[in-house]
């Protein structure tokens, strides 16, 4: 399935989380990014659910 269409707010949230991931990764290889990855996954899951309910 293709990525769901994101709202402007969702795009902004993903951009902020991605920037935070980049900033953390500058600290080294052993830095845990899983919490930020889960945040992005939740946003994408919410967008997919919204797209699925609007398609019905």
Backbone torsions as a table, in degrees:
resi	resn	phi	psi	omega
1	UNK	NA	141.3	178.0
2	UNK	-72.8	159.7	178.0
3	UNK	-63.0	141.1	179.8
4	UNK	-70.8	156.1	178.1
5	UNK	-71.9	129.9	-177.7
6	UNK	-98.9	147.3	173.6
7	UNK	-77.7	170.0	179.4
8	UNK	-62.1	-39.6	179.1
9	UNK	-65.1	-40.9	179.1
10	UNK	-65.9	-40.2	177.0
11	UNK	-61.5	-40.8	179.2
12	UNK	-65.3	-42.7	179.5
13	UNK	-63.6	-42.0	178.6
14	UNK	-64.5	-39.8	178.8
15	UNK	-63.3	-41.9	179.0
16	UNK	-64.8	-45.0	179.6
17	UNK	-64.3	-38.5	178.3
18	UNK	-65.4	-40.9	177.7
19	UNK	-63.6	-40.3	177.8
20	UNK	-65.0	-36.5	176.7
21	UNK	-63.8	-42.0	179.1
22	UNK	-63.4	-43.3	-179.4
23	UNK	-63.5	-43.2	179.0
24	UNK	-66.3	-37.6	-177.2
25	UNK	-67.1	-19.4	175.5
26	UNK	-66.7	-21.1	-179.0
27	UNK	-72.4	-21.7	178.5
28	UNK	144.9	178.7	-176.1
29	UNK	-75.1	-30.2	-172.8
30	UNK	-85.4	11.0	-176.5
31	UNK	-78.7	136.2	-178.7
32	UNK	-82.5	121.2	179.0
33	UNK	-111.1	6.0	-171.7
34	UNK	-62.3	-34.2	-179.6
35	UNK	-66.4	-38.1	178.7
36	UNK	-72.3	-36.9	176.6
37	UNK	-63.3	-40.4	177.6
38	UNK	-63.4	-37.1	178.0
39	UNK	-61.7	-43.9	178.2
40	UNK	-65.7	-41.7	178.2
41	UNK	-60.4	-40.9	178.3
42	UNK	-62.8	-41.0	179.1
43	UNK	-63.6	-45.8	-179.9
44	UNK	-66.2	-38.0	177.4
45	UNK	-64.2	-41.1	178.2
46	UNK	-64.2	-40.0	178.5
47	UNK	-67.6	-38.7	178.6
48	UNK	-66.0	-40.6	179.0
49	UNK	-65.0	-40.8	178.5
50	UNK	-64.1	-42.0	178.6
51	UNK	-65.3	-36.4	179.7
52	UNK	-69.7	-40.0	-179.8
53	UNK	-73.0	-30.5	179.0
54	UNK	-76.8	-20.3	180.0
55	UNK	-79.6	-16.0	-178.0
56	UNK	-75.2	NA	NA
